[in-house]
């Protein structure tokens, strides 16, 4: 979903879909989108949900307005985990 102009509303829909419909999605690229603070916080909170089976969440050069929100998302990134 890189460069798809996803906003906070899109992040809300994405978080809802990932929570209500467990998928086999392992990687999600949200680079070059505009989620804003609330979108980043939604995704950060959702990554604690075990139904989300993401191993990698890419988030580069997106237009978040609050640096702390970006740090929150990076804290919950699962790209460093080794499955198995």
HUNOR-V694469 format. One record per pair of residues at least 4 apart in sequence whose C-alpha atoms are under 6 Angstrom apart, sorted by the first residue. I is the first residue (numbers start at 1). J is the second residue. Records with the same first field share a line. If there is no record, write none. Layout:
# HUNOR-V694469
I=J, J
This chain:
# HUNOR-V694469
1=29, 30
2=29, 30, 31, 32
3=32, 33
5=33, 34
6=10, 33, 34
7=34, 35
8=35, 36, 39
11=15, 39
17=21
18=22
22=51
26=53, 54, 55
27=54, 55, 56, 57
28=57
29=57, 58
30=58, 59
31=59, 60, 62
32=61, 62
33=62
34=62, 63
35=39
36=64
37=64, 66, 69
44=73
55=78, 79
56=78, 79
57=77
